[in-house]
Amino acid sequence: MLVDPQLTATRASATVPVQVVDVPADTQTDGTLDVAVTFTGRGATTRIDERAHWTDRHVMWLEGTRGGERGCTAEASFDGVPVPGELVSCSMSRVRQAEVRVYHNVTS
Protein backbone atom coordinates (compact mmCIF):
# COMPACT_ATOMS: atom_id res chain seq x y z
CA MET A 1 0.00 0.00 0.00
CA LEU A 2 1.27 3.47 -0.87
CA VAL A 3 -0.09 6.41 1.12
CA ASP A 4 0.79 10.01 0.31
CA PRO A 5 1.19 12.04 3.55
CA GLN A 6 -0.70 14.94 1.90
CA LEU A 7 -3.62 12.59 1.15
CA THR A 8 -3.28 13.22 -2.57
CA ALA A 9 -3.60 9.53 -3.43
CA THR A 10 -3.57 6.08 -1.86
CA ARG A 11 -3.08 2.86 -3.78
CA ALA A 12 -3.51 -0.69 -2.55
CA SER A 13 -3.51 -4.10 -4.18
CA ALA A 14 -3.85 -7.65 -2.94
CA THR A 15 -4.55 -11.18 -4.04
CA VAL A 16 -7.62 -12.35 -2.14
CA PRO A 17 -8.71 -15.99 -1.70
CA VAL A 18 -12.28 -16.58 -2.89
CA GLN A 19 -14.80 -19.41 -3.15
CA VAL A 20 -17.18 -19.53 -6.11
CA VAL A 21 -20.36 -21.43 -5.24
CA ASP A 22 -22.94 -22.60 -7.79
CA VAL A 23 -25.93 -23.56 -5.63
CA PRO A 24 -28.11 -25.17 -8.35
CA ALA A 25 -25.18 -27.30 -9.56
CA ASP A 26 -24.00 -27.91 -5.97
CA THR A 27 -20.38 -27.10 -6.86
CA GLN A 28 -17.70 -25.02 -5.23
CA THR A 29 -14.37 -23.79 -6.64
CA ASP A 30 -11.52 -22.20 -4.70
CA GLY A 31 -9.38 -19.55 -6.33
CA THR A 32 -7.93 -16.07 -6.00
CA LEU A 33 -8.94 -12.61 -7.13
CA ASP A 34 -6.48 -9.78 -7.81
CA VAL A 35 -7.89 -6.59 -6.30
CA ALA A 36 -6.49 -3.10 -6.98
CA VAL A 37 -7.88 0.22 -5.74
CA THR A 38 -6.84 3.86 -6.06
CA PHE A 39 -8.22 6.63 -3.85
CA THR A 40 -7.68 10.18 -5.14
CA GLY A 41 -7.99 13.13 -2.77
CA ARG A 42 -10.67 15.72 -3.46
CA GLY A 43 -11.35 19.00 -1.67
CA ALA A 44 -9.58 20.52 1.29
CA THR A 45 -7.87 18.55 4.02
CA THR A 46 -9.53 18.92 7.42
CA ARG A 47 -7.32 18.83 10.50
CA ILE A 48 -8.14 16.30 13.20
CA ASP A 49 -7.07 17.18 16.75
CA GLU A 50 -9.08 15.35 19.40
CA ARG A 51 -8.38 14.64 23.03
CA ALA A 52 -10.43 12.86 25.65
CA HIS A 53 -9.75 12.54 29.37
CA TRP A 54 -11.59 10.41 31.93
CA THR A 55 -10.91 9.90 35.58
CA ASP A 56 -12.58 7.96 38.31
CA ARG A 57 -11.60 6.38 41.59
CA HIS A 58 -9.33 3.74 40.00
CA VAL A 59 -8.13 4.98 36.61
CA MET A 60 -7.04 8.05 34.71
CA TRP A 61 -7.44 7.59 30.96
CA LEU A 62 -6.11 9.95 28.28
CA GLU A 63 -6.64 9.49 24.52
CA GLY A 64 -5.49 11.63 21.64
CA THR A 65 -5.80 11.68 17.84
CA ARG A 66 -4.03 14.08 15.48
CA GLY A 67 -3.87 14.13 11.71
CA GLY A 68 -5.97 15.01 8.71
CA GLU A 69 -8.95 13.83 6.68
CA ARG A 70 -9.94 14.53 3.08
CA GLY A 71 -12.76 13.53 0.75
CA CYS A 72 -11.84 11.31 -2.18
CA THR A 73 -12.89 9.41 -5.25
CA ALA A 74 -12.12 5.72 -5.73
CA GLU A 75 -11.48 3.38 -8.64
CA ALA A 76 -11.15 -0.37 -8.26
CA SER A 77 -10.59 -3.42 -10.42
CA PHE A 78 -10.96 -7.16 -9.95
CA ASP A 79 -8.58 -9.24 -12.06
CA GLY A 80 -7.96 -6.13 -14.20
CA VAL A 81 -11.67 -5.50 -14.89
CA PRO A 82 -12.94 -2.10 -13.63
CA VAL A 83 -15.62 -2.30 -10.95
CA PRO A 84 -18.80 -0.56 -12.19
CA GLY A 85 -21.12 1.53 -10.09
CA GLU A 86 -21.28 4.83 -8.30
CA LEU A 87 -19.34 5.54 -5.12
CA VAL A 88 -21.60 6.88 -2.38
CA SER A 89 -19.02 8.18 0.07
CA CYS A 90 -15.24 8.16 0.39
CA SER A 91 -12.70 9.73 2.72
CA MET A 92 -9.01 9.23 3.45
CA SER A 93 -7.34 9.96 6.74
CA ARG A 94 -3.86 9.85 8.17
CA VAL A 95 -3.68 10.04 11.95
CA ARG A 96 -1.50 9.37 14.95
CA GLN A 97 -3.23 7.99 18.00
CA ALA A 98 -2.13 7.51 21.60
CA GLU A 99 -3.72 6.16 24.74
CA VAL A 100 -2.46 6.30 28.32
CA ARG A 101 -4.07 4.61 31.32
CA VAL A 102 -2.90 5.06 34.89
CA TYR A 103 -4.42 2.78 37.51
CA HIS A 104 -4.37 3.87 41.16
CA ASN A 105 -5.94 2.89 44.47
CA VAL A 106 -6.17 -0.68 43.21
CA THR A 107 -5.31 -3.49 45.61
CA SER A 108 -3.08 -6.28 44.30
N, C-alpha and C positions, 0 to 999 in steps of 0.2 A: 504494500500500500504506500502511495506517495501522497503526503499532505503538505500543501503550501502553507507556511505560517501566516500569510496574509489572507488565507481562505479564498484565494483566487480559483484554485482547482484541487480536487482530490480524485485520485484514481485507485481502483482496487480491482484485483482479479483473483480468481480461485477456481480450482477444479473440485466440484461438489459431487459426492456420491448420491445417486438417485435409484429409485426402484420404479419401474414402469409396470403398472398392473392393468391387465385387461380382464375385467370382471366377467363379461359374458363368456369369454374363452377360458376363464379360470387359469390364466398364465401370469407369470411374473418374471421380469428381466432386470438384472442388476446392471448398472453402468455408471458413467460419469457425465457431468455436464460442465463445460467451460463457461464460467460467468465472468463478465467484465462490466464495470460501471465507471462512469465519469460524472462527477458533480462539478458544476461550474458556478462560481460565486456570482450573485446578482444583488445589486443594491448596496447600501452602506453597511459597514460592520458595526454592530452594537456591542459596546463594552459590557462585560459581566463582572460584577464585583459584589459578591454576596458574603455575608458573615452571619452566623447564628451562634448564640451562646445560651446554654442552659445550666442551671445549677439546682441542686437539691441537697438533701442531707448527706448523701453518699457519693455524689459524683459532680464534677464540673466538666462540661462537654463544650468544646469549641470546634466549629466547622467553618471552612472558608473555601470559596470558589472564585477564581479570577481568570479572565480570558476574554474571548470575543465570539460573537455569533453573527451569521450572515445568511440571508436567503440564497437559494440556489435553484438551478435547473439540473436535471439528471438525464443521462442516456445510458441504456444498458443493452447488453447482447447476451444471448445464450447460444453457445457453439457458433459464434460469429453472425447470428441472425438478430437484427435489431428487435428489441421488445416493443410492440405497439402499445398505444394507449396514451392517456393524458395523465400527467403527474398532478396530484391534488395539492401536495404540500412538500416542501423540501427546505431544510436548513442544515448548515454546517457549523460546527463549533470547535474551538480549540481552547481547552481550559486546563488549569492546574488546580488540584483539590488537595485539601489537607484536613485532618481530623485529629484532635487531641482529647483524650479523656484522662481525668485525674480522679482516682477513687480515694476517699478519705472517710474516717470514722467507720471503717469496716473491720469487723473482728475476723481474725484468721481462723 
